[in-house]
Each structure stands twice: as structure tokens, then as C-alpha cells.
Amino acid sequence: MFKKFLDEELEKYRVNIRRNDGGKTYKITTARVRRFMSRYLPENIITSVMIALSQYLPAILYEEGYEIVHKSKGKMIIRKVIIDGG
């Protein structure tokens, strides 16, 4: 479900932070993720998913090619990792 959030919603939350490698940076919050999940899941399940997500989020982001730049009180700045081929 969180991967679907990354695919469908992440571009809406882009922030303008300059990077030398030209990558994109995004700001996500627990409220934004909860709002997205409320479209697909009932409220009692969303609470359980959010608790589980708080434990596994760094691993999920790493699998999808993102890194956490800053994390504080329900807000997270993430960026797409650019892999240099040479």
C-alpha cells in the first residue's frame, strides 16, 4: 500500500531543495499517508497499518530507492537516490 502511495501521490509533495545531482526531494507526513490510505482501507485497519509502517518505513524506502534526509514528529524529508554509473 505504501508503494502505491509512492507511485501515485509522491510527486504532489515535492519540495524545492537544490541538489547538485539533480535529484528530487519530497516532504511526506503521517497525515498525508493516512489520508491516502483512507481511500482504500477502513479506519480500524489504517491505525494498525500506520503502527506497522512506523517500524518498516526506512526499509521500504530503501527498497524503493529513497533515503531519509530528515525525520521529525510525523514529518519526513526523503529523496530519490541517484546512482552514478561511472
N, CA, C and O of each residue as an XYZ file, in Angstrom:
344
protein
N       0.829     -1.190      0.000
C       0.000      0.000      0.000
C       0.877      1.260      0.000
O       0.565      2.227     -0.694
N       1.967      1.254      0.771
C       2.832      2.428      0.803
C       3.547      2.607     -0.533
O       3.815      3.735     -0.946
N       3.854      1.511     -1.204
C       4.479      1.612     -2.526
C       3.524      2.282     -3.512
O       3.953      3.029     -4.391
N       2.243      2.012     -3.361
C       1.233      2.659     -4.198
C       1.202      4.158     -3.908
O       1.040      4.967     -4.821
N       1.358      4.525     -2.632
C       1.445      5.940     -2.260
C       2.643      6.595     -2.945
O       2.526      7.698     -3.479
N       3.788      5.926     -2.932
C       4.980      6.483     -3.573
C       4.762      6.677     -5.065
O       5.181      7.688     -5.630
N       4.109      5.718     -5.705
C       3.878      5.797     -7.141
C       2.868      6.873     -7.523
O       3.090      7.621     -8.475
N       1.762      6.956     -6.790
C       0.651      7.824     -7.179
C       0.709      9.238     -6.605
O       0.351     10.193     -7.294
N       1.146      9.387     -5.374
C       0.981     10.657     -4.669
C       2.266     11.443     -4.441
O       2.203     12.651     -4.213
N       3.402     10.814     -4.494
C       4.637     11.456     -4.047
C       4.959     12.728     -4.808
O       5.444     13.691     -4.214
N       4.703     12.754     -6.097
C       5.053     13.933     -6.908
C       4.323     15.189     -6.435
O       4.814     16.297     -6.650
N       3.171     15.040     -5.802
C       2.427     16.192     -5.282
C       3.162     16.878     -4.142
O       2.935     18.059     -3.879
N       4.037     16.150     -3.465
C       4.677     16.659     -2.254
C       6.153     17.002     -2.467
O       6.951     16.958     -1.530
N       6.495     17.334     -3.670
C       7.877     17.706     -3.986
C       8.197     19.065     -3.375
O       7.375     19.980     -3.413
N       9.388     19.188     -2.816
C       9.846     20.456     -2.264
C      11.051     20.924     -3.069
O      11.810     20.117     -3.605
N      11.209     22.215     -3.143
C      12.296     22.785     -3.938
C      13.549     22.946     -3.089
O      13.805     24.006     -2.517
N      14.308     21.888     -3.025
C      15.609     21.917     -2.370
C      16.637     21.602     -3.451
O      16.573     20.553     -4.092
N      17.562     22.495     -3.644
C      18.553     22.289     -4.707
C      19.514     21.177     -4.337
O      19.985     21.074     -3.204
N      19.785     20.354     -5.330
C      20.749     19.274     -5.167
C      21.710     19.315     -6.328
O      21.327     19.626     -7.456
N      22.939     19.007     -6.055
C      23.954     19.019     -7.103
C      23.748     17.922     -8.131
O      24.117     18.091     -9.294
N      23.170     16.811     -7.729
C      22.991     15.696     -8.654
C      21.666     15.747     -9.417
O      21.378     14.849    -10.208
N      20.857     16.782     -9.190
C      19.613     16.937     -9.939
C      18.467     16.071     -9.461
O      17.446     15.986    -10.144
N      18.595     15.427     -8.317
C      17.541     14.562     -7.791
C      16.381     15.363     -7.214
O      16.474     16.577     -7.034
N      15.298     14.670     -6.930
C      14.098     15.302     -6.391
C      13.965     14.995     -4.907
O      14.335     13.914     -4.451
N      13.431     15.959     -4.155
C      13.235     15.818     -2.718
C      11.752     15.995     -2.418
O      11.086     16.827     -3.034
N      11.235     15.217     -1.475
C       9.809     15.214     -1.163
C       9.606     15.316      0.344
O      10.437     14.846      1.121
N       8.499     15.933      0.752
C       8.119     16.014      2.160
C       6.831     15.223      2.338
O       5.803     15.546      1.742
N       6.896     14.195      3.157
C       5.702     13.412      3.450
C       5.420     13.504      4.946
O       6.329     13.683      5.756
N       4.152     13.377      5.291
C       3.746     13.391      6.687
C       2.845     12.193      6.947
O       2.301     11.595      6.019
N       2.694     11.853      8.219
C       1.816     10.742      8.564
C       0.371     11.064      8.187
O      -0.386     10.166      7.819
N      -0.012     12.328      8.276
C      -1.381     12.718      7.904
C      -1.635     12.496      6.412
O      -2.715     12.049      6.027
N      -0.659     12.801      5.583
C      -0.816     12.596      4.137
C      -0.929     11.115      3.803
O      -1.744     10.722      2.969
N      -0.114     10.300      4.450
C      -0.167      8.859      4.205
C      -1.495      8.296      4.697
O      -2.114      7.476      4.018
N      -1.929      8.730      5.867
C      -3.210      8.271      6.427
C      -4.377      8.662      5.520
O      -5.285      7.862      5.295
N      -4.352      9.892      4.999
C      -5.411     10.366      4.109
C      -5.457      9.522      2.836
O      -6.537      9.177      2.356
N      -4.289      9.190      2.292
C      -4.232      8.349      1.102
C      -4.805      6.969      1.381
O      -5.591      6.445      0.591
N      -4.412      6.383      2.501
C      -4.876      5.033      2.826
C      -6.371      4.992      3.134
O      -7.014      3.958      2.956
N      -6.922      6.103      3.592
C      -8.351      6.125      3.902
C      -9.215      5.957      2.652
O     -10.398      5.635      2.755
N      -8.639      6.171      1.494
C      -9.378      5.925      0.245
C      -9.601      4.444     -0.001
O     -10.566      4.060     -0.661
N      -8.708      3.605      0.531
C      -8.719      2.184      0.208
C      -9.026      1.266      1.388
O      -9.475      0.138      1.186
N      -8.791      1.734      2.619
C      -8.923      0.870      3.789
C      -9.873      1.468      4.817
O     -10.012      2.690      4.885
N     -10.533      0.630      5.623
C     -11.356      1.154      6.717
C     -10.467      1.714      7.840
O      -9.300      1.344      7.969
N     -11.039      2.597      8.634
C     -10.275      3.326      9.652
C      -9.620      2.418     10.689
O      -8.493      2.683     11.106
N     -10.297      1.361     11.111
C      -9.708      0.491     12.130
C      -8.460     -0.236     11.614
O      -7.566     -0.553     12.399
N      -8.391     -0.495     10.342
C      -7.205     -1.138      9.759
C      -6.101     -0.112      9.533
O      -4.922     -0.439      9.666
N      -6.457      1.108      9.197
C      -5.456      2.155      8.949
C      -4.586      2.377     10.178
O      -3.374      2.554     10.052
N      -5.179      2.372     11.352
C      -4.405      2.568     12.575
C      -3.344      1.482     12.727
O      -2.199      1.777     13.069
N      -3.712      0.250     12.479
C      -2.755     -0.859     12.566
C      -1.669     -0.730     11.508
O      -0.496     -0.978     11.786
N      -2.051     -0.344     10.303
C      -1.087     -0.182      9.217
C      -0.099      0.929      9.537
O       1.094      0.791      9.268
N      -0.579      2.025     10.106
C       0.308      3.146     10.433
C       1.309      2.757     11.518
O       2.462      3.185     11.479
N       0.878      1.955     12.480
C       1.791      1.486     13.520
C       2.867      0.583     12.911
O       4.051      0.730     13.215
N       2.457     -0.337     12.063
C       3.421     -1.223     11.409
C       4.349     -0.438     10.487
O       5.546     -0.714     10.415
N       3.798      0.522      9.798
C       4.581      1.324      8.861
C       5.668      2.107      9.580
O       6.754      2.306      9.034
N       5.387      2.552     10.797
C       6.394      3.312     11.532
C       7.641      2.474     11.799
O       8.734      3.023     11.940
N       7.492      1.173     11.869
C       8.636      0.285     12.096
C       9.376     -0.066     10.810
O      10.601     -0.185     10.811
N       8.640     -0.232      9.717
C       9.233     -0.750      8.484
C       9.499      0.304      7.416
O      10.037     -0.019      6.357
N       9.136      1.542      7.670
C       9.249      2.586      6.655
C      10.668      2.772      6.118
O      10.828      2.840      4.900
N      11.706      2.858      6.952
C      13.053      3.024      6.390
C      13.439      1.897      5.432
O      14.069      2.152      4.405
N      13.073      0.666      5.751
C      13.387     -0.465      4.873
C      12.624     -0.384      3.556
O      13.178     -0.666      2.494
N      11.350      0.001      3.627
C      10.538      0.131      2.416
C      11.104      1.227      1.516
O      11.222      1.043      0.305
N      11.450      2.357      2.106
C      12.016      3.454      1.325
C      13.334      3.042      0.675
O      13.586      3.370     -0.484
N      14.166      2.331      1.411
C      15.445      1.876      0.866
C      15.228      0.934     -0.312
O      15.925      1.032     -1.322
N      14.276      0.030     -0.192
C      13.963     -0.897     -1.286
C      13.511     -0.160     -2.538
O      13.813     -0.580     -3.655
N      12.788      0.938     -2.351
C      12.264      1.703     -3.476
C      13.253      2.737     -4.007
O      12.954      3.443     -4.971
N      14.425      2.829     -3.386
C      15.457      3.730     -3.885
C      15.422      5.130     -3.295
O      15.893      6.076     -3.927
N      14.877      5.280     -2.103
C      14.812      6.576     -1.432
C      15.652      6.534     -0.161
O      15.907      5.469      0.400
N      16.073      7.708      0.277
C      16.746      7.808      1.558
C      16.090      8.899      2.383
O      15.545      9.858      1.837
N      16.144      8.753      3.686
C      15.562      9.734      4.600
C      16.599     10.813      4.860
O      17.695     10.525      5.343
N      16.255     12.054      4.541
C      17.150     13.178      4.767
C      16.927     13.755      6.162
O      17.881     14.091      6.864
N      15.658     13.867      6.556
C      15.312     14.434      7.863
C      14.015     13.799      8.344
O      13.101     13.559      7.555
N      13.942     13.529      9.648
C      12.746     12.918     10.217
C      12.468     13.566     11.563
O      13.350     13.629     12.420
N      11.233     14.051     11.754
C      10.895     14.716     12.997
C       9.392     14.811     13.168
O       8.712     15.360     12.300
N       8.854     14.293     14.261
C       7.459     14.467     14.674
C       6.426     14.270     13.561
O       5.595     15.147     13.323
N       6.475     13.152     12.897
C       5.482     12.848     11.874
C       5.760     13.449     10.519
O       4.966     13.277      9.594
N       6.874     14.155     10.377
C       7.264     14.727      9.089
C       8.559     14.069      8.645
O       9.428     13.754      9.458
N       8.669     13.869      7.346
C       9.862     13.228      6.825
C      10.225     13.845      5.489
O       9.372     13.998      4.614
N      11.485     14.199      5.334
C      12.007     14.657      4.053
C      12.766     13.479      3.461
O      13.693     12.955      4.080
N      12.371     13.066      2.262
C      13.047     11.951      1.597
C      13.526     12.396      0.238
O      13.031     13.380     -0.313
N      14.488     11.677     -0.306
C      14.936     11.987     -1.662
C      15.267     10.694     -2.385
O      15.639      9.683     -1.789
N      15.115     10.776     -3.682
C      15.432      9.654     -4.544
C      16.947      9.561     -4.649
O      17.614     10.562     -4.914
N      17.491      8.374     -4.444
C      18.921      8.182     -4.517
C      19.321      8.063     -5.976
O      18.782      7.245     -6.721
N      20.272      8.889     -6.369
C      20.791      8.860     -7.728
C      22.075      8.028     -7.713
O      23.033      8.373     -7.021
N      22.093      6.945     -8.468
C      23.269      6.075     -8.511
C      24.108      6.473     -9.715
O      23.643      6.455    -10.855
N      25.338      6.827     -9.440
C      26.260      7.220    -10.508
C      26.790      5.978    -11.187
O      27.369      5.114    -10.529
N      26.606      5.873    -12.479
C      27.017      4.695    -13.223
C      28.512      4.618    -13.499
O      28.977      3.608    -14.027
N      29.261      5.622    -13.171
C      30.676      5.556    -13.522
C      31.542      6.003    -12.511
O      32.760      5.995    -12.692
